[in-house]
Amino acid sequence: MPRILKIIPGIMKLLKHFNWTWIGIITSADDNSLTFVRILKEKVEQNGSCIEFIEIFNTATRFAQMNETIRKSSTNVIIGLFNMEEFIGQILRNHCQQIPGKIWIIINDMDYYVIDLEHFDYKNNTLLFSKIKKNIPSFLKFIREVKPIMFPDEITAGIWWISLCRNNCPQSIKRSCSRYESRFVDQTRLYPCDTFHIANSYYIYNAVYALAHALRDMLFSESGQTTGWNGDRRTLSDYLPWKLHHYLKNVHFKNVLGEDIFFDENGDLAMEYSITNLIFLPNGTVQHEIVGSYKPYAVPGEDFTINENMIVWEAAFTQTPPESRCSQSCDPGYRKLTKEGKPVCCYDCIPCPSGEISNETDMDNCMKCPEDQWPNEKRDGCVPKLISFLSHEEPLGIILTLISIFFFLITAVILGIFIKYQDTPIVRSNNRNLTYILLVSLMFCFLCSLIFIGHPEEVTCILRQSAFGITFSISLSSVLAKTITVVMAFQATKPASKLRKWMGSRVSYSIVFSCSLLQVLICLVWLGTAPPFPHQNIQSEIGTILIECNEGSAIAFYCVLGYLGFLAGISFIVAFLARNLPDSFNEAKHITFSMLMFCSVWVSFIPTYLSTRGKYMVAVEIFAILASSSGILGCIFITKCHIILLRPDRNNRKFLTTKIN
C-alpha cells in the first residue's frame, strides 16, 4: 500500500495543474483502498480543494444508485482507485463511465483489459495513472520463443500463448495458430501484443535481479571469503529470511538499461508512473496515449509533466481543458465569501470594500493598498493617489493670485495718493504717519496671502501663519492707534484737559509697537515649541493625498486669531463710542464699519475653515485675509480718496473750519 500512496502527490499536481478543486471519489471496499481514500481526502482538503462525494462499491453495490449520484453531482472530476478488472467489470459494464461531462482519473496496477467494448458508448474522458512502460532488451525474443510447456502449472501462460495468435500482434512475435487454437483467441482476457500491456515484465525483471544481488551479497558477506556453495555444503534454507531481508533492503545496482535500482525507506522499489489518456475507438479497442508522467523520486520541478495538447477530451465539454469547480472563479477585484453550511470550495464572489483590492483570482481576503496608493476602478490594482494642494496653475489659485496682486496694487496707488497729497488737511488731520503704516501693513497683508498658494514647504508653512498674524496685528494696532488718537484729540480740546501732554506721535507709535510686539512674541513661542510643518493627509479624501501645512499647535494658531480678534474688538468699541464726533475730523464711523466687517469675516471663517479640507481650507483662509484687508482698505480710505481726487473743494482748511463751526 505505501507504494500506491506515492501516487497521491502526483494526483495533487494533476489537480493543481488543471485547477480542479471540486472532485468525487469512487473506490472498492478493501482496506488498502479505504486507507488510500482517507489520505487522499486529507491532502485534497489541505490544498484547499473539496470532495463532493465518496462512493464505495462492493458486490452488493447498487450501481444504479451510484450512477444517479454521479449524474446529479456538480463535480466534473472523479478519482477512482481499483484495478482494471474492476474498472472494466464494474465501472464500464455498469455505464458509470458513460455519463457525459465527467473526467475519470484511474489509479491501477493491472495491465490487461477485456477486448469486448464495441457494444458500449464509452467516453474519451479517462486519465490513467499506471506504472511507466519500459522495454527490456531481448524481451520480445523471449516472448516469441517461450511456450506453455515451460510453465505446466500456470493456466494463464496457456491463455497468454493463445493470445499471440491475434492479428494485431507484430510479425516479430505473432505466431501461426491451429484452427483449434484460433477458436479461443476472442475469449482470452489478455492481449500481450500491445506493448503497452507488458509493463509488469520490466518490474519483474528488476525484482528478480534485486533478489539475485541480495543473495550474492549475503553469500559473500561477513568474512569476505568467496566460499563455494557446494564446498560449504550449505543450502538456501540455511539462511533465515530476515538475513536475506537485510541484504535486500540495502541492495543497489544498475540494471541492463543503466538505471539505478534500490529500495526506499518503505521497502518500495523506486518507480515512475505514466499518465495515460484512454481513447476508446469505434472498433471496440482502446488506444493508450501517454500524455504525462510522475516521478516521485525526481527533484521538485522535474517530477511532474503533462502535455495538454495530446489529451483527447469528449465533445460534451464546452471548453478544454474542462473545469471542475463548485463555484466559478472570483475575478480580481472580488473576494470569496463561503456559503453557509457548504464546503469552502462553494462560495459567492463579493466586491472588495472601499480602499482594498484583490489582484488574483479566488482570493479569500482583499488587501489594503499602501498609504500613498488607492484602488483603481476595477479594484484589481493600486494606483498612486492624486496629489492635491492649492497650485498657482489651477484656476482657483490663479484667481486668488490675481485678486491679491490687484488689491496690493490698489493699496500701493492709495499710498501714492496720500504721499502726493500729504500736506492737504484731510491727510494731515488723520495722523498721516499712522496712515502710511496702515497702508504698508495692508500691502503686506495682501502679499502674505500669496504664501498660502503653491506646494507647501517647510519654510512656507512656517511663514504662512506667522507673517499673516504679525502683518494683521500691525494693521489692527494702527487702526486702534488712529481711533485712540481721534478720541484723545477731541478730549484734549476741552479746557483744562490733562490729555494735551499726551498728544503727539510717540503715543501712537507706542500703541502700534506694543500691540504688534505681543503678537510677535506669541508667534515666536509658537515657532519655538510646535512650529507648522508640511503634512501629507491621506485620510481626509478618498483617493487623494492632501499636501497641507499642519499647524503644529492648534492652540497657538487660535491664540494668534484670538489676539487679532481682541485688537479688532477693542478698535470697534472705541470707534463706536467716538462715532458722533465732528465728521470732518472723525474716522471713527469708517473704522467702526471696517472693524465690523473684519469681525464678521473672521467669525464666519472659523466654522468654514474647520469644515473644509485640503486646498479649499487654504482658499477659505486666503479669502478671509483678502476680504478683511479689503474691508479695512475700502471703509477707511475710499471716501478720502474720493475727496482728494474728485472733491478738492472739501479738502481745505476753510471747509474744515466751517464744518467745525
PyMOL commands that set and color helices and strands:
alter all, ss='L'
color gray80, all
select helices_A, chain A and resi 2-5+7-18+31-46+63-72+84-92+96-98+139-145+148-150+155-163+179-182+185-187+195-197+200-219+236-238+241-249+308-310+395-420+425-428+432-452+458-492+498-502+505-529+554-577+588-610+615-646+648-650+653-660
alter helices_A, ss='H'
color red, helices_A
select strands_A, chain A and resi 22-28+50-57+77-81+103-107+126-131+252-254+260-262+273-280+286-294+304-306+334-338+347-351+356-357+367-368+373-375+382-384+386-388+533-537+544-550
alter strands_A, ss='S'
color yellow, strands_A
deselect
rebuild
show_as cartoon
